[in-house]
Amino acid sequence: MTENIEHDLISRRQAFSLFGAAAAFGLAMPITLSALSEAQAQTPGMERREDRREDRQDRREDRREGRQERRDERRTGGDQPATTGGTTGSTTSTTTGTTTGK
């Protein structure tokens, strides 16, 4: 475990080649990652799967819209469109007083 490790200095040529390899790798990596992220479906099976997924999402959206419409109908009594923000400022006036019978 107690080995002496010798450190050798690297030459300028070796340093430049190491720097060049690091730069090339650094430039090649983003290009490779961008090519992977833009990949399209390559087989008919993958395309069918994507179509089924879109259909499921459309059906879910339709169900959500239907539920929201039913909620709105229950809240408003079904004969008026739903209003947002609570009451609209309608007032009810009552008269109190005495009546005299003649």
DSSP file (Angstrom, degrees, kcal/mol; ACC not computed):
  #  RESIDUE AA STRUCTURE BP1 BP2  ACC     N-H-->O    O-->H-N    N-H-->O    O-->H-N    TCO  KAPPA ALPHA  PHI   PSI    X-CA   Y-CA   Z-CA
    1    1 A M              0   0    0      0, 0.0     2,-1.2     0, 0.0     0, 0.0   0.000 360.0 360.0 360.0 -24.6    0.0    0.0    0.0
    2    2 A T        +     0   0    0      2,-0.0     2,-0.3     0, 0.0     0, 0.0  -0.497 360.0 153.3 -99.9  66.5    2.9    2.4    0.6
    3    3 A E        -     0   0    0     -2,-1.2     2,-0.6     1,-0.0     0, 0.0  -0.692  45.9-123.0 -92.9 146.9    4.1    2.6   -3.0
    4    4 A N        -     0   0    0     -2,-0.3     2,-0.6     2,-0.0    -2,-0.0  -0.793  24.3-152.1 -87.0 123.8    6.0    5.6   -4.2
    5    5 A I        -     0   0    0     -2,-0.6     2,-0.4     2,-0.0     0, 0.0  -0.854   8.2-142.4 -99.8 126.3    4.2    7.1   -7.2
    6    6 A E        -     0   0    0     -2,-0.6     2,-0.6     1,-0.0    -2,-0.0  -0.721   8.3-147.7 -89.8 134.6    6.4    8.9   -9.6
    7    7 A H        -     0   0    0     -2,-0.4     2,-0.4     0, 0.0    -2,-0.0  -0.891  12.7-165.8-102.8 122.6    5.0   12.0  -11.3
    8    8 A D        -     0   0    0     -2,-0.6     2,-0.2     0, 0.0    -2,-0.0  -0.878  19.9-124.0-106.4 139.9    6.2   12.7  -14.7
    9    9 A L        -     0   0    0     -2,-0.4     2,-0.3     1,-0.0     0, 0.0  -0.557  25.8-130.5 -76.1 144.1    5.7   16.0  -16.4
   10   10 A I        -     0   0    0     -2,-0.2    -1,-0.0     1,-0.1     2,-0.0  -0.718  21.4-115.6 -97.0 151.0    3.9   15.8  -19.7
   11   11 A S     >  -     0   0    0     -2,-0.3     4,-2.2     1,-0.1     5,-0.2  -0.267  26.0-107.1 -78.1 167.9    5.3   17.6  -22.7
   12   12 A R  H  > S+     0   0    0      1,-0.2     4,-2.6     2,-0.2     5,-0.2   0.879 120.4  55.2 -61.7 -37.7    3.6   20.4  -24.5
   13   13 A R  H  > S+     0   0    0      1,-0.2     4,-2.2     2,-0.2    -1,-0.2   0.918 109.0  46.3 -62.4 -44.1    2.7   18.1  -27.3
   14   14 A Q  H  > S+     0   0    0      2,-0.2     4,-2.2     1,-0.2    -1,-0.2   0.884 111.8  52.0 -66.5 -38.1    0.9   15.7  -25.0
   15   15 A A  H  X S+     0   0    0     -4,-2.2     4,-2.5     2,-0.2    -2,-0.2   0.916 110.7  47.5 -65.1 -43.0   -0.9   18.6  -23.3
   16   16 A F  H  X S+     0   0    0     -4,-2.6     4,-2.7     2,-0.2    -2,-0.2   0.890 112.0  49.4 -66.3 -38.4   -2.2   20.0  -26.6
   17   17 A S  H  X S+     0   0    0     -4,-2.2     4,-2.2     2,-0.2    -1,-0.2   0.896 112.1  48.4 -68.1 -37.2   -3.3   16.6  -27.8
   18   18 A L  H  X S+     0   0    0     -4,-2.2     4,-2.1     2,-0.2    -2,-0.2   0.918 112.8  48.2 -65.4 -42.7   -5.1   16.0  -24.5
   19   19 A F  H  X S+     0   0    0     -4,-2.5     4,-2.3     1,-0.2    -2,-0.2   0.904 111.7  50.4 -63.1 -41.9   -6.7   19.5  -24.7
   20   20 A G  H  X S+     0   0    0     -4,-2.7     4,-2.5     2,-0.2    -2,-0.2   0.894 109.6  49.8 -64.1 -40.9   -7.8   18.8  -28.4
   21   21 A A  H  X S+     0   0    0     -4,-2.2     4,-2.2     2,-0.2    -1,-0.2   0.899 111.3  49.1 -65.8 -39.9   -9.3   15.4  -27.5
   22   22 A A  H  X S+     0   0    0     -4,-2.1     4,-2.3     2,-0.2    -2,-0.2   0.902 112.1  48.6 -65.6 -40.5  -11.3   17.1  -24.6
   23   23 A A  H  X S+     0   0    0     -4,-2.3     4,-2.0     2,-0.2    -2,-0.2   0.911 111.4  49.3 -66.1 -42.4  -12.5   19.8  -26.9
   24   24 A A  H  X S+     0   0    0     -4,-2.5     4,-2.2     1,-0.2    -2,-0.2   0.912 112.6  47.4 -63.6 -42.6  -13.6   17.4  -29.6
   25   25 A F  H  X S+     0   0    0     -4,-2.2     4,-1.8     1,-0.2    -1,-0.2   0.897 110.2  53.4 -65.2 -39.6  -15.4   15.3  -27.1
   26   26 A G  H  < S+     0   0    0     -4,-2.3    -2,-0.2     1,-0.2    -1,-0.2   0.849 113.1  43.0 -65.0 -34.6  -17.1   18.4  -25.7
   27   27 A L  H  X S+     0   0    0     -4,-2.0     4,-0.9     1,-0.2    -1,-0.2   0.841 113.3  51.4 -78.6 -34.1  -18.3   19.5  -29.1
   28   28 A A  H  X S+     0   0    0     -4,-2.2     4,-2.0    -5,-0.2    -2,-0.2   0.810  99.7  64.9 -74.2 -29.5  -19.5   16.0  -30.1
   29   29 A M  H  X S+     0   0    0     -4,-1.8     4,-2.4     1,-0.2     5,-0.2   0.936 101.2  45.6 -64.7 -50.2  -21.5   15.3  -27.0
   30   30 A P  H  > S+     0   0    0      0, 0.0     4,-2.4     0, 0.0    -1,-0.2   0.874 112.3  53.0 -62.7 -34.7  -24.2   18.1  -27.5
   31   31 A I  H  X S+     0   0    0     -4,-0.9     4,-1.8     2,-0.2    -2,-0.2   0.915 110.5  47.4 -64.8 -42.0  -24.6   17.1  -31.2
   32   32 A T  H  X S+     0   0    0     -4,-2.0     4,-1.6     1,-0.2    -1,-0.2   0.914 112.9  48.3 -65.3 -43.4  -25.2   13.5  -30.2
   33   33 A L  H  X S+     0   0    0     -4,-2.4     4,-1.9     1,-0.2    -2,-0.2   0.881 110.4  50.8 -66.9 -38.0  -27.7   14.4  -27.5
   34   34 A S  H  X S+     0   0    0     -4,-2.4     4,-1.1     1,-0.2    -1,-0.2   0.865 108.1  53.1 -68.7 -33.9  -29.7   16.7  -29.8
   35   35 A A  H  < S+     0   0    0     -4,-1.8    -1,-0.2     1,-0.2    -2,-0.2   0.863 109.7  49.2 -67.8 -34.6  -29.9   14.0  -32.4
   36   36 A L  H >< S+     0   0    0     -4,-1.6     3,-1.2     1,-0.2    -2,-0.2   0.874 107.5  53.2 -72.0 -36.8  -31.3   11.6  -29.9
   37   37 A S  H 3< S+     0   0    0     -4,-1.9    -1,-0.2     1,-0.3    -2,-0.2   0.748 107.2  51.8 -73.1 -22.1  -34.0   14.0  -28.5
   38   38 A E  T 3< S+     0   0    0     -4,-1.1    -1,-0.3    -5,-0.1    -2,-0.2   0.213  79.4 136.8 -96.9  15.2  -35.4   14.7  -32.0
   39   39 A A    <   -     0   0    0     -3,-1.2     2,-0.2     1,-0.1    -3,-0.1  -0.372  40.4-151.4 -66.6 139.2  -35.8   11.0  -32.9
   40   40 A Q        -     0   0    0      1,-0.1     2,-0.1    -2,-0.1    -1,-0.1  -0.611  35.5 -75.8-103.9 166.2  -39.1   10.1  -34.6
   41   41 A A        -     0   0    0     -2,-0.2    -1,-0.1     1,-0.1     6,-0.0  -0.425  44.9-172.6 -61.5 133.2  -41.0    6.9  -34.6
   42   42 A Q        +     0   0    0     -2,-0.1    -1,-0.1    -3,-0.0     3,-0.0   0.587  59.0  52.7-109.0 -13.2  -39.1    4.5  -36.8
   43   43 A T  S  > S-     0   0    0      1,-0.1     4,-1.8     0, 0.0     3,-0.3  -0.895  79.6-120.8-124.3 154.5  -41.4    1.5  -37.0
   44   44 A P  H  > S+     0   0    0      0, 0.0     4,-2.4     0, 0.0     5,-0.2   0.846 114.2  58.2 -59.6 -32.5  -45.1    1.1  -37.8
   45   45 A G  H  > S+     0   0    0      1,-0.2     4,-2.0     2,-0.2     5,-0.1   0.890 105.2  48.7 -64.3 -39.3  -45.7   -0.4  -34.4
   46   46 A M  H  > S+     0   0    0     -3,-0.3     4,-2.1     2,-0.2    -1,-0.2   0.870 110.7  51.1 -68.5 -35.6  -44.3    2.7  -32.7
   47   47 A E  H  X S+     0   0    0     -4,-1.8     4,-2.3     2,-0.2    -2,-0.2   0.909 109.6  49.6 -67.5 -41.5  -46.5    4.9  -34.9
   48   48 A R  H  X S+     0   0    0     -4,-2.4     4,-2.4     1,-0.2    -2,-0.2   0.896 109.8  52.2 -62.8 -39.2  -49.6    2.9  -33.9
   49   49 A R  H  X S+     0   0    0     -4,-2.0     4,-2.2     1,-0.2    -1,-0.2   0.913 109.2  49.0 -62.8 -42.9  -48.7    3.1  -30.3
   50   50 A E  H  X S+     0   0    0     -4,-2.1     4,-2.3     2,-0.2    -1,-0.2   0.893 110.5  51.5 -64.0 -39.5  -48.4    6.9  -30.6
   51   51 A D  H  X S+     0   0    0     -4,-2.3     4,-2.3     2,-0.2    -2,-0.2   0.919 109.9  48.9 -63.1 -43.1  -51.8    7.0  -32.3
   52   52 A R  H  X S+     0   0    0     -4,-2.4     4,-2.4     1,-0.2    -1,-0.2   0.897 110.0  52.2 -63.7 -38.8  -53.4    5.0  -29.6
   53   53 A R  H  X S+     0   0    0     -4,-2.2     4,-2.3     2,-0.2    -1,-0.2   0.922 109.3  48.8 -63.5 -43.9  -51.9    7.3  -27.0
   54   54 A E  H  X S+     0   0    0     -4,-2.3     4,-2.3     1,-0.2    -1,-0.2   0.902 110.4  52.0 -62.2 -40.6  -53.3   10.4  -28.7
   55   55 A D  H  X S+     0   0    0     -4,-2.3     4,-2.4     2,-0.2    -2,-0.2   0.916 109.2  49.7 -61.9 -43.3  -56.7    8.7  -28.9
   56   56 A R  H  X S+     0   0    0     -4,-2.4     4,-2.4     1,-0.2    -1,-0.2   0.918 110.3  50.3 -61.5 -43.0  -56.6    8.0  -25.1
   57   57 A Q  H  X S+     0   0    0     -4,-2.3     4,-2.2     1,-0.2    -1,-0.2   0.891 110.1  50.5 -63.9 -38.4  -55.7   11.5  -24.3
   58   58 A D  H  X S+     0   0    0     -4,-2.3     4,-2.3     2,-0.2    -1,-0.2   0.917 110.3  49.4 -64.4 -42.7  -58.6   12.8  -26.5
   59   59 A R  H  X S+     0   0    0     -4,-2.4     4,-2.4     1,-0.2    -2,-0.2   0.906 110.4  50.7 -64.3 -40.3  -61.1   10.6  -24.7
   60   60 A R  H  X S+     0   0    0     -4,-2.4     4,-2.5     1,-0.2    -1,-0.2   0.918 109.9  50.1 -62.0 -42.6  -59.8   11.7  -21.3
   61   61 A E  H  X S+     0   0    0     -4,-2.2     4,-2.3     1,-0.2    -1,-0.2   0.909 109.8  50.7 -63.0 -41.3  -60.2   15.3  -22.3
   62   62 A D  H  X S+     0   0    0     -4,-2.3     4,-2.3     2,-0.2    -1,-0.2   0.910 110.2  49.7 -62.4 -41.9  -63.7   14.7  -23.5
   63   63 A R  H  X S+     0   0    0     -4,-2.4     4,-2.5     2,-0.2    -2,-0.2   0.914 110.1  50.7 -63.6 -41.6  -64.6   13.0  -20.2
   64   64 A R  H  X S+     0   0    0     -4,-2.5     4,-2.3     1,-0.2    -2,-0.2   0.915 110.4  49.2 -61.7 -42.6  -63.2   15.9  -18.2
   65   65 A E  H  X S+     0   0    0     -4,-2.3     4,-2.3     1,-0.2    -1,-0.2   0.905 110.6  51.0 -63.6 -40.8  -65.2   18.4  -20.3
   66   66 A G  H  X S+     0   0    0     -4,-2.3     4,-2.3     2,-0.2    -2,-0.2   0.913 110.0  49.0 -62.8 -42.8  -68.4   16.3  -19.8
   67   67 A R  H  X S+     0   0    0     -4,-2.5     4,-2.4     1,-0.2    -1,-0.2   0.910 110.7  50.6 -62.6 -41.5  -67.8   16.2  -16.0
   68   68 A Q  H  X S+     0   0    0     -4,-2.3     4,-2.4     1,-0.2    -2,-0.2   0.906 109.9  50.2 -64.3 -40.7  -67.3   19.9  -15.9
   69   69 A E  H  X S+     0   0    0     -4,-2.3     4,-2.2     2,-0.2    -1,-0.2   0.912 110.5  49.4 -63.4 -41.9  -70.5   20.6  -17.9
   70   70 A R  H  X S+     0   0    0     -4,-2.3     4,-2.2     2,-0.2    -2,-0.2   0.902 110.8  50.6 -64.6 -40.0  -72.5   18.4  -15.5
   71   71 A R  H  X S+     0   0    0     -4,-2.4     4,-2.2     1,-0.2    -2,-0.2   0.930 110.1  49.7 -61.0 -45.1  -71.0   20.2  -12.5
   72   72 A D  H  X S+     0   0    0     -4,-2.4     4,-2.0     1,-0.2     6,-0.4   0.892 109.6  51.7 -62.1 -39.7  -71.9   23.5  -14.0
   73   73 A E  H  X>S+     0   0    0     -4,-2.2     4,-1.4     1,-0.2     5,-0.7   0.904 109.7  49.3 -64.4 -40.8  -75.5   22.3  -14.7
   74   74 A R  H  <5S+     0   0    0     -4,-2.2    -1,-0.2     1,-0.2    -2,-0.2   0.896 112.1  48.9 -64.9 -38.8  -75.9   21.2  -11.1
   75   75 A R  H  <5S+     0   0    0     -4,-2.2    -1,-0.2     1,-0.2    -2,-0.2   0.853 120.2  34.6 -69.8 -34.9  -74.6   24.5   -9.7
   76   76 A T  H  <5S-     0   0    0     -4,-2.0     3,-0.4    -5,-0.2    -1,-0.2   0.506 112.2-107.4-101.3  -4.8  -76.9   26.7  -11.9
   77   77 A G  T  <5 -     0   0    0     -4,-1.4    -3,-0.2     1,-0.2    -4,-0.1   0.423  54.8 -89.3  91.4  -1.8  -80.0   24.5  -12.0
   78   78 A G  S   <S+     0   0    0     -5,-0.7    -1,-0.2    -6,-0.4    -4,-0.1   0.228 115.6  82.5  88.9 -15.7  -79.4   23.6  -15.6
   79   79 A D  S    S+     0   0    0     -3,-0.4    -2,-0.1    -6,-0.2    -1,-0.1   0.589  89.3  46.3-100.5  -9.6  -81.3   26.4  -17.2
   80   80 A Q  S    S-     0   0    0     -4,-0.2    -2,-0.3    -7,-0.1    -4,-0.1  -0.942  88.1-104.5-129.4 150.9  -78.6   29.1  -17.1
   81   81 A P        -     0   0    0      0, 0.0     2,-0.1     0, 0.0    -2,-0.1  -0.417  50.9 -93.4 -69.2 152.9  -74.9   29.1  -18.0
   82   82 A A        -     0   0    0     -2,-0.1     2,-0.4     1,-0.0    -9,-0.1  -0.379  37.9-146.8 -68.2 141.0  -72.6   29.0  -15.0
   83   83 A T        -     0   0    0    -11,-0.1     2,-0.4    -3,-0.1     3,-0.4  -0.837   7.0-137.7-107.0 149.0  -71.3   32.3  -13.7
   84   84 A T  S    S+     0   0    0     -2,-0.4     0, 0.0     1,-0.2     0, 0.0  -0.859  78.4  38.0-105.2 140.6  -68.0   32.8  -12.2
   85   85 A G  S    S-     0   0    0     -2,-0.4     2,-0.3     3,-0.0    -1,-0.2   0.582 101.8-100.8 102.4  11.8  -67.4   34.9   -9.2
   86   86 A G  S    S+     0   0    0     -3,-0.4    -3,-0.1     2,-0.1     2,-0.1  -0.578  87.0  20.6  84.3-135.9  -70.4   34.1   -7.0
   87   87 A T        -     0   0    0     -2,-0.3    -3,-0.0     1,-0.1     0, 0.0  -0.346  58.9-146.1 -75.8 153.8  -73.4   36.5   -6.9
   88   88 A T        -     0   0    0     -2,-0.1    -1,-0.1    -5,-0.0    -2,-0.1   0.252  55.1 -90.4-104.2  11.5  -74.0   39.0   -9.6
   89   89 A G        +     0   0    0      1,-0.3     2,-0.2     0, 0.0    -2,-0.0   0.670  68.4 159.4  93.6  17.6  -75.4   41.7   -7.3
   90   90 A S        -     0   0    0      1,-0.0     2,-0.3     2,-0.0    -1,-0.3  -0.556  22.2-159.7 -75.2 138.2  -79.1   40.8   -7.5
   91   91 A T        -     0   0    0     -2,-0.2     2,-0.5     2,-0.0    -1,-0.0  -0.869  11.7-148.1-120.4 152.9  -81.1   42.3   -4.6
   92   92 A T        -     0   0    0     -2,-0.3     2,-0.5     2,-0.0    -2,-0.0  -0.979  13.8-156.3-119.0 126.9  -84.4   41.4   -3.1
   93   93 A S        -     0   0    0     -2,-0.5     2,-0.4     2,-0.0    -2,-0.0  -0.870   9.2-173.6-107.4 137.2  -86.5   44.1   -1.6
   94   94 A T        -     0   0    0     -2,-0.5     2,-0.5     2,-0.0    -2,-0.0  -0.959  14.6-142.0-124.5 144.9  -89.1   43.4    1.0
   95   95 A T        -     0   0    0     -2,-0.4     2,-0.4     2,-0.0    -2,-0.0  -0.901  16.3-173.0-108.1 134.1  -91.5   45.9    2.5
   96   96 A T        +     0   0    0     -2,-0.5     2,-0.3     2,-0.0    -2,-0.0  -0.954  29.6 103.9-122.0 144.4  -92.4   45.8    6.1
   97   97 A G        -     0   0    0     -2,-0.4     2,-0.4     2,-0.0    -2,-0.0  -0.981  62.7 -73.2 170.1-173.8  -95.0   47.8    7.6
   98   98 A T        -     0   0    0     -2,-0.3     2,-0.4     2,-0.0    -2,-0.0  -0.848  31.7-151.2-110.3 145.4  -98.5   47.8    9.0
   99   99 A T        -     0   0    0     -2,-0.4     2,-0.6     2,-0.0    -2,-0.0  -0.904   9.9-142.3-111.8 142.8 -101.7   47.6    7.1
  100  100 A T        -     0   0    0     -2,-0.4     2,-0.5     2,-0.0    -2,-0.0  -0.898  11.8-140.6-106.4 130.6 -104.8   49.1    8.3
  101  101 A G              0   0    0     -2,-0.6    -2,-0.0     1,-0.1     0, 0.0  -0.769 360.0 360.0 -89.1 129.9 -108.0   47.3    7.6
  102  102 A K              0   0    0     -2,-0.5    -1,-0.1     0, 0.0    -2,-0.0   0.375 360.0 360.0-110.7 360.0 -111.0   49.5    6.6
